[in-house]
Amino acid sequence: GAVVSQHPSWVICKSGTSVKIECRSLDFQATTMFWYRQFPKQSLMLMATSNEGSKATYEQGVEKDKFLINHASLTLSTLTVTSAHPEDSSFYICSASPTARSGNTIYFGEGSWLTVV
Amino acid sequence: AQTVTQSQPEMSVQEAETVTLSCTYDTSESNYYLFWYKQPPSRQMILVIRQEAYKQQNATENRFSVNFQKAAKSFSLKISDSQLGDTAMYFCAFMKPDYNDMRFGAGTRLTVKP
């Protein structure tokens, strides 16, 4: 079946530094990918929609200058947390849907744990 | 904007028994998709079942079935013959066609007891 892979699975960074998380669709092309954040014991909250070849669309309350999204190809979207702070520590998960297929099948990555110390 | 509400933060059930998880949603759309996802401790999102709003027939997947009441905007999940491996967080989600951005409820933590 279709697979979406995220890297890294775990990352620890120092406060004030930037960290990049990758989301790849391994066997399909995705014009659009989505980034979610999940704090402990909470639900998944949509952060932004990543659009191949154009700017990302951010949800209300999400700082676009802090969470940089790049979708340079049909199989890769990256989320960069800039000037990370401890409150950015969370589980980040992406999703994607094959562009060429119908039925709106959604595939989720395995997620990435970010800890800012 | 669409909202999804899961009013049961935690539920428990005895192994082999049946349990129903509740979900309501709010939308002005006439066509949409509804989902139930399972999230075990690994945090991997596992699709349990999917319902298309224009289909009146309730979706079923083996031990999992839904009661979809479009007029009431209700979408409950019934798990029959509960198994220990069903222990997980369960999220109800809403999605508009062709947008693919899911909106999730707060989740229900289900514990299956031996």
Interface residues (C-beta under 8 A of the other chain):
Chain A: T32 F34 Q38 Q42 S43 L44 M45 L46 T49 F91 I93 S95 S97 N104 I106 F108 E110 G111
Chain B: Y33 F35 R43 Q44 M45 L47 F91 M95 P97 D98 N100 D101 M102 R103 F104 G105 A106 G107
